[in-house]
Amino acid sequence: MDRLASMAAFVKAAEVGSFAAAASALRMSPQMIAKHVTWLETRLGARLLNRTTRRQSLTDIGKAYYDRCKLVLADADWADSLADEAKGAPRGRLRVNAPLSFGAQSLTPVIARYLRQYPGVEVDLVLSDRFVDLVEEEFEAVFRIGPLADSSFMARELAPFRLVACASPDYLRERGVPATPFDLEAHECLAYASTSGPIANTWRFVRDEETYTVEVKHRLLVNDAKALLVAALNGFGIAFIAEDLAREGLRSGRLTKVLPDYETPSRPIHLIYHPDRRQTPKLKSFISAVVSELG
């Protein structure tokens, strides 16, 4: 058995909770995962995992060995990257996290172009609106919308995130066109509910350096921005969604911008990453591509 391969199989099994899930992640059979773990246990003369038909857990020795294995595997990846650095050839898997609508609408096309440019790289893109832990969840690059609270990571600021209020022409003909933000209180507004934050039913607009804040009423509450877009396109109400997401509908005339004389506050977007040895060629080239297109 290859010791590094066995360590990788053990680490993955410990993280995902089963041999079957580890096998799926590493693209091998559950039987092979079991062989790798058994080989390590035999070599060490100690049990690493308590296994039953329903669950598994790390033993005390397994917990300590797991921590050391992660360090060894990280060092091995770094050593491999030195050769890539010399050849200037990014390769390997890059684990990336981004918010749902931004990731699907703005980031995915960038990643597709990046992968065409670097055929040796694979990207594992996880889209989620919850706040992820860069270290614990082993992401190499994370996109965050809003002010940064943690200064321990490196960050590259991208073009700001801006929302736009819009509705279908049919809806506006039926219900009338709002003239001021406070007119929205009499309209059918579509609210967004993040899985990790409060309901976004407080909408803000700016005009002549004055900010107007209105709490809109809603009957449709959705945790996916694309669903809000679909509802707006179908004439149900006014959506307050990402400008990128609404752009095609506005261009085609299927959507009309509401309160066009008012601006909406922008929010910063940052790409954050580890400031340490994780600066591999694949990460460097990815950061460069993202900043070039979204900066």
WOPEJO-V875021 format. One record per residue. N is the residue number from 1. PHI is phi in whole degrees, -180 to 180 (999 if undefined). BURIAL is I if it has 24 or more other ideal C-beta (glycine too) atoms within 12 Angstrom, else O. D_FIRST is the distance of its C-alpha to the first C-alpha in Angstrom with 2 decimals. Layout:
N | PHI | BURIAL | D_FIRST
N | PHI | BURIAL | D_FIRST
//
This chain:
1 | 999 | O | 0.00
2 | -80 | O | 3.80
3 | -64 | O | 6.06
4 | -64 | O | 8.83
5 | -64 | O | 7.71
6 | -68 | I | 7.03
7 | -63 | I | 10.33
8 | -62 | I | 12.00
9 | -66 | I | 11.45
10 | -64 | I | 12.81
11 | -61 | I | 15.60
12 | -66 | I | 16.67
13 | -63 | I | 16.84
14 | -68 | I | 18.89
15 | -76 | I | 21.13
16 | -95 | O | 21.98
17 | 94 | O | 22.26
18 | -160 | I | 20.40
19 | -67 | I | 17.27
20 | -65 | O | 19.60
21 | -67 | O | 20.80
22 | -65 | I | 17.42
23 | -62 | O | 16.42
24 | -65 | O | 19.73
25 | -69 | I | 19.37
26 | -99 | I | 15.98
27 | 60 | O | 17.01
28 | -143 | O | 14.47
29 | -83 | O | 15.19
30 | -59 | I | 15.65
31 | -63 | O | 13.79
32 | -69 | I | 10.53
33 | -59 | I | 11.44
34 | -62 | I | 12.10
35 | -64 | O | 8.86
36 | -62 | I | 7.17
37 | -67 | I | 10.30
38 | -62 | O | 10.53
39 | -63 | O | 7.35
40 | -64 | I | 8.99
41 | -62 | I | 12.27
42 | -66 | O | 11.62
43 | -64 | O | 10.50
44 | -84 | O | 13.57
45 | 71 | O | 15.79
46 | -152 | O | 17.22
47 | -81 | O | 17.49
48 | -98 | I | 16.90
49 | -127 | I | 18.53
50 | -85 | O | 21.60
51 | -120 | I | 21.35
52 | -127 | O | 24.34
53 | -69 | O | 25.35
54 | -108 | O | 27.17
55 | -155 | O | 25.44
56 | -140 | I | 22.74
57 | -150 | O | 23.18
58 | -76 | I | 21.53
59 | -76 | O | 22.28
60 | -62 | O | 23.93
61 | -66 | O | 20.84
62 | -61 | I | 18.93
63 | -64 | O | 21.64
64 | -66 | O | 21.43
65 | -68 | I | 17.65
66 | -60 | I | 18.01
67 | -61 | O | 20.68
68 | -69 | O | 18.79
69 | -62 | I | 15.71
70 | -62 | I | 18.28
71 | -67 | O | 19.77
72 | -63 | O | 16.65
73 | -66 | I | 15.82
74 | -65 | I | 19.52
75 | -65 | O | 19.63
76 | -65 | O | 16.85
77 | -62 | I | 18.87
78 | -66 | O | 21.96
79 | -62 | O | 20.75
80 | -62 | O | 19.92
81 | -70 | I | 23.35
82 | -63 | O | 25.12
83 | -66 | O | 24.57
84 | -62 | I | 25.83
85 | -61 | O | 28.76
86 | -66 | O | 29.70
87 | -85 | O | 29.59
88 | 66 | O | 31.21
89 | -122 | O | 28.87
90 | -60 | I | 27.88
91 | -155 | I | 24.68
92 | 104 | I | 22.25
93 | -95 | I | 23.06
94 | -116 | I | 26.14
95 | -99 | I | 26.91
96 | -129 | I | 30.70
97 | -123 | I | 33.19
98 | -152 | I | 36.87
99 | -61 | I | 39.86
100 | -56 | I | 40.41
101 | -69 | I | 43.53
102 | -62 | I | 42.92
103 | -65 | I | 39.37
104 | -73 | I | 40.43
105 | -89 | I | 43.65
106 | -102 | I | 43.31
107 | -83 | I | 39.68
108 | -57 | I | 38.07
109 | -61 | O | 40.23
110 | -65 | I | 39.27
111 | -65 | I | 35.55
112 | -60 | O | 36.10
113 | -68 | O | 37.88
114 | -63 | I | 35.26
115 | -67 | I | 32.45
116 | -66 | O | 34.64
117 | -76 | O | 35.07
118 | -123 | I | 31.38
119 | -66 | O | 29.32
120 | -86 | I | 26.05
121 | -107 | I | 26.44
122 | -117 | O | 25.79
123 | -117 | I | 27.91
124 | -102 | O | 27.26
125 | -96 | I | 30.91
126 | -110 | I | 31.75
127 | -99 | I | 35.51
128 | -162 | I | 37.01
129 | -90 | I | 40.24
130 | -81 | O | 38.85
131 | -81 | I | 38.19
132 | -96 | I | 34.46
133 | -93 | O | 32.80
134 | -59 | I | 31.40
135 | -82 | O | 29.01
136 | -63 | O | 28.02
137 | -97 | O | 27.46
138 | 58 | I | 25.67
139 | -89 | I | 28.24
140 | -91 | I | 28.65
141 | -146 | I | 32.18
142 | -135 | I | 34.69
143 | -100 | I | 38.22
144 | -129 | I | 40.87
145 | -103 | I | 44.48
146 | 114 | O | 46.99
147 | -61 | O | 47.50
148 | -86 | O | 44.47
149 | -96 | O | 44.40
150 | -108 | O | 41.41
151 | -99 | O | 41.90
152 | -82 | O | 38.56
153 | -109 | I | 37.04
154 | -76 | I | 38.10
155 | -144 | I | 40.24
156 | -118 | I | 41.82
157 | -80 | O | 44.90
158 | -111 | I | 45.35
159 | -58 | I | 48.46
160 | -65 | I | 49.80
161 | -91 | I | 49.38
162 | -127 | I | 52.75
163 | -97 | I | 53.96
164 | -139 | I | 56.81
165 | -90 | I | 59.11
166 | -152 | I | 59.74
167 | -154 | I | 61.09
168 | -76 | I | 62.10
169 | -57 | O | 65.66
170 | -62 | O | 66.48
171 | -62 | I | 65.68
172 | -68 | I | 67.78
173 | -66 | O | 70.68
174 | -77 | O | 70.65
175 | -106 | O | 70.14
176 | 93 | O | 71.52
177 | -100 | I | 70.09
178 | -63 | I | 69.41
179 | -99 | O | 71.51
180 | -136 | O | 70.06
181 | -56 | I | 66.86
182 | -73 | O | 68.86
183 | -66 | I | 69.79
184 | -65 | I | 66.18
185 | -63 | O | 67.10
186 | -98 | O | 69.04
187 | -112 | I | 66.25
188 | -82 | I | 63.30
189 | -108 | I | 60.38
190 | -104 | I | 56.71
191 | -103 | I | 54.56
192 | -103 | I | 50.91
193 | -124 | O | 48.89
194 | -70 | I | 45.61
195 | -70 | O | 43.00
196 | -122 | O | 42.90
197 | -145 | O | 46.52
198 | -74 | O | 50.17
199 | -67 | O | 52.01
200 | -88 | I | 53.13
201 | -110 | I | 56.78
202 | -107 | I | 58.29
203 | -105 | I | 59.04
204 | -121 | I | 60.34
205 | -134 | I | 62.46
206 | -128 | O | 64.08
207 | -149 | O | 67.43
208 | 52 | O | 69.58
209 | 66 | O | 67.21
210 | -110 | O | 67.79
211 | -98 | O | 64.98
212 | -114 | I | 65.68
213 | -117 | O | 63.52
214 | -135 | I | 63.85
215 | -95 | O | 62.14
216 | -87 | I | 61.96
217 | -91 | O | 62.23
218 | -146 | I | 59.67
219 | -114 | O | 59.24
220 | -116 | I | 55.95
221 | -120 | O | 53.00
222 | -132 | I | 49.69
223 | -101 | O | 46.31
224 | -139 | I | 45.61
225 | -65 | I | 47.73
226 | -66 | I | 47.53
227 | -67 | I | 49.13
228 | -63 | I | 51.95
229 | -60 | I | 52.41
230 | -62 | I | 52.74
231 | -63 | I | 55.27
232 | -66 | I | 57.28
233 | -62 | I | 57.27
234 | -90 | O | 58.60
235 | 80 | I | 61.48
236 | -84 | I | 60.68
237 | -180 | I | 61.07
238 | -100 | I | 60.36
239 | -106 | I | 56.79
240 | -118 | I | 55.75
241 | -130 | I | 52.56
242 | -60 | I | 50.68
243 | -59 | I | 52.78
244 | -61 | I | 49.94
245 | -70 | I | 49.60
246 | -89 | I | 53.35
247 | -57 | O | 53.94
248 | -66 | O | 53.86
249 | -65 | I | 56.11
250 | -68 | I | 58.56
251 | -66 | O | 58.60
252 | -82 | O | 59.30
253 | 89 | O | 61.96
254 | -74 | O | 60.20
255 | -128 | I | 60.09
256 | -125 | I | 62.74
257 | -70 | I | 62.21
258 | -98 | I | 63.99
259 | 55 | I | 65.90
260 | -67 | O | 65.39
261 | -83 | O | 67.69
262 | -111 | I | 65.32
263 | -96 | I | 62.05
264 | -109 | I | 59.01
265 | -61 | O | 57.21
266 | -93 | O | 54.00
267 | -123 | I | 50.79
268 | -70 | O | 48.42
269 | -119 | I | 44.95
270 | -126 | I | 42.28
271 | -101 | I | 38.81
272 | -113 | I | 36.99
273 | -160 | I | 33.76
274 | -67 | I | 32.15
275 | -87 | O | 34.05
276 | -103 | O | 31.08
277 | -69 | O | 28.05
278 | -72 | I | 27.33
279 | -75 | I | 29.92
280 | -82 | I | 27.58
281 | -56 | I | 29.17
282 | -66 | I | 28.49
283 | -71 | I | 30.27
284 | -59 | I | 33.05
285 | -68 | I | 33.75
286 | -67 | I | 33.74
287 | -60 | I | 36.19
288 | -61 | O | 38.37
289 | -65 | I | 38.53
290 | -66 | I | 39.42
291 | -64 | I | 42.04
292 | -62 | O | 43.53
293 | -96 | O | 44.08
294 | -115 | I | 44.59
295 | -76 | O | 45.86
//
